[in-house]
Amino acid sequence: MVGWRHGIFAVAIACALVMSGRGRAMAQEQSPPCGGDEIARATVSRIGDGRTFTLADGRAVRLAALEVPLLPMPQGSDQAAPPGGTAAKDALDALAGGDTVVLRRAQIASDRYGRIVAYAYTERDGDELFVQGELIASGFPEWATASAAVPARRTC
């Protein structure tokens, strides 16, 4: 019985730290919120959609753990895409288009199309800005739930 009480106490302290902002500061001091080792640092040359982009050296990147609305289909197509695909692409372009990104290792190295699957950070004023976190905060994508790229525990 004592064990579960210690667990509840630890959760309460963690929640209090997060609510006060101290927990976030402590976590940022220790390591980035998502991703492992740095696997690449390059410039984004083209945005594909709200979760994919191409680096200047031609490598394609898929942002780990995100699901975004599809882009609209070409005119004349009988398939309708959900709204928001263009806005998600524009949001990613505003965050990373033409910028240098740092890619950090995800749970899988690449997807079935050969794209690098990674957590991305843009460098702004000497700081790393977590791209997936900013996109989630903007309301366009959501965390993927049926993908091997999803963290086992949400630490992002």
C-alpha positions as CSV (number, residue, x, y, z in Angstrom):
1,M,0.0,0.0,0.0
2,V,2.8,2.4,0.7
3,G,4.1,2.0,-3.0
4,W,1.0,3.5,-4.6
5,R,1.0,6.4,-2.2
6,H,4.6,7.2,-3.2
7,G,3.5,7.0,-6.8
8,I,0.6,9.4,-6.3
9,F,2.9,11.8,-4.3
10,A,5.4,11.8,-7.2
11,V,2.7,12.5,-9.8
12,A,1.4,15.3,-7.6
13,I,4.9,16.9,-7.4
14,A,5.4,16.5,-11.1
15,C,2.1,18.2,-11.9
16,A,2.8,21.0,-9.5
17,L,6.2,21.6,-11.2
18,V,4.7,21.6,-14.6
19,M,1.9,24.0,-13.6
20,S,4.5,26.3,-12.0
21,G,6.7,26.2,-15.2
22,R,9.6,24.9,-13.2
23,G,9.2,21.4,-14.5
24,R,9.3,22.6,-18.1
25,A,12.5,24.6,-17.4
26,M,14.1,21.5,-15.7
27,A,13.1,19.3,-18.7
28,Q,14.6,21.7,-21.2
29,E,17.8,21.9,-19.3
30,Q,18.2,18.1,-19.4
31,S,17.3,17.2,-23.0
32,P,15.1,18.1,-25.9
33,P,11.4,17.0,-25.4
34,C,11.4,14.6,-28.4
35,G,13.9,12.7,-30.3
36,G,17.2,11.1,-29.6
37,D,20.6,11.9,-31.1
38,E,21.0,14.5,-33.8
39,I,21.0,12.7,-37.2
40,A,21.1,15.7,-39.6
41,R,21.4,19.5,-39.8
42,A,20.4,20.9,-43.1
43,T,18.3,23.6,-44.9
44,V,14.7,22.9,-45.9
45,S,14.3,23.5,-49.6
46,R,10.7,22.5,-50.3
47,I,7.6,21.8,-48.2
48,G,5.5,18.8,-49.4
49,D,2.5,19.0,-47.1
50,G,1.9,19.7,-43.5
51,R,4.2,16.9,-42.3
52,T,6.8,16.4,-45.1
53,F,9.6,18.5,-46.5
54,T,12.8,18.1,-48.7
55,L,16.2,19.1,-47.6
56,A,18.6,21.0,-49.8
57,D,20.6,17.8,-50.4
58,G,17.5,16.1,-51.8
59,R,16.6,13.9,-48.8
60,A,12.9,13.7,-47.9
61,V,11.8,14.1,-44.3
62,R,8.5,13.0,-42.6
63,L,7.8,14.6,-39.2
64,A,7.5,11.8,-36.6
65,A,4.3,11.2,-34.7
66,L,2.0,13.7,-36.6
67,E,-1.1,13.3,-38.6
68,V,-2.3,16.2,-40.7
69,P,-5.2,16.8,-43.1
70,L,-4.5,15.9,-46.7
71,L,-3.9,18.5,-49.4
72,P,-6.9,19.2,-51.7
73,M,-7.1,16.9,-54.7
74,P,-6.6,18.3,-58.2
75,Q,-9.7,19.9,-59.8
76,G,-11.9,17.3,-61.5
77,S,-11.1,14.6,-58.9
78,D,-14.2,13.0,-57.2
79,Q,-12.4,12.6,-53.9
80,A,-12.7,15.4,-51.4
81,A,-9.9,16.1,-48.9
82,P,-10.7,17.2,-45.3
83,P,-10.3,20.9,-44.8
84,G,-7.0,22.2,-43.4
85,G,-4.4,20.6,-45.5
86,T,-3.3,23.8,-47.2
87,A,-3.3,25.6,-43.9
88,A,-1.1,22.9,-42.3
89,K,1.3,23.1,-45.2
90,D,1.5,26.9,-44.9
91,A,2.1,26.6,-41.1
92,L,5.0,24.2,-41.7
93,D,6.4,26.5,-44.4
94,A,6.3,29.4,-42.0
95,L,8.1,27.4,-39.3
96,A,10.8,25.7,-41.4
97,G,10.7,26.7,-45.0
98,G,14.1,27.9,-46.1
99,D,15.5,27.5,-42.5
100,T,18.1,25.3,-41.1
101,V,16.6,22.4,-39.2
102,V,18.1,19.9,-36.8
103,L,16.7,16.4,-37.1
104,R,16.6,14.1,-34.1
105,R,16.2,10.4,-34.2
106,A,12.7,9.0,-34.0
107,Q,11.7,5.4,-33.0
108,I,12.0,4.4,-36.7
109,A,14.7,5.6,-39.1
110,S,12.6,5.8,-42.3
111,D,9.1,5.1,-43.6
112,R,8.1,2.8,-46.4
113,Y,8.8,5.5,-48.9
114,G,12.4,6.0,-47.8
115,R,11.8,9.3,-46.1
116,I,13.7,10.1,-43.0
117,V,11.3,10.0,-40.0
118,A,12.5,12.5,-37.4
119,Y,11.7,15.1,-34.8
120,A,12.6,18.5,-36.2
121,Y,13.8,21.7,-34.6
122,T,14.4,25.0,-36.3
123,E,17.2,27.3,-35.1
124,R,15.9,30.7,-34.2
125,D,18.0,33.2,-32.4
126,G,20.4,30.5,-31.1
127,D,17.5,28.4,-29.7
128,E,15.9,25.2,-31.1
129,L,12.2,25.5,-31.7
130,F,10.4,22.2,-31.7
131,V,8.5,22.0,-35.0
132,Q,6.0,19.3,-34.1
133,G,5.1,21.1,-30.9
134,E,4.6,24.4,-32.6
135,L,2.4,22.7,-35.2
136,I,0.3,21.0,-32.5
137,A,0.0,24.3,-30.7
138,S,-1.3,26.0,-33.9
139,G,-4.1,23.4,-34.1
140,F,-3.4,21.9,-37.5
141,P,-2.1,18.3,-37.0
142,E,-2.7,15.9,-34.1
143,W,-0.5,13.2,-32.6
144,A,-0.6,10.0,-34.6
145,T,-1.9,7.0,-32.7
146,A,-1.4,4.1,-35.1
147,S,2.1,4.7,-36.2
148,A,5.4,3.1,-35.2
149,A,6.8,6.6,-35.0
150,V,4.6,7.5,-32.0
151,P,6.6,7.6,-28.7
152,A,5.6,4.8,-26.3
153,R,5.1,7.5,-23.6
154,R,4.1,11.0,-24.6
155,T,7.2,13.0,-23.5
156,C,6.7,15.7,-26.1
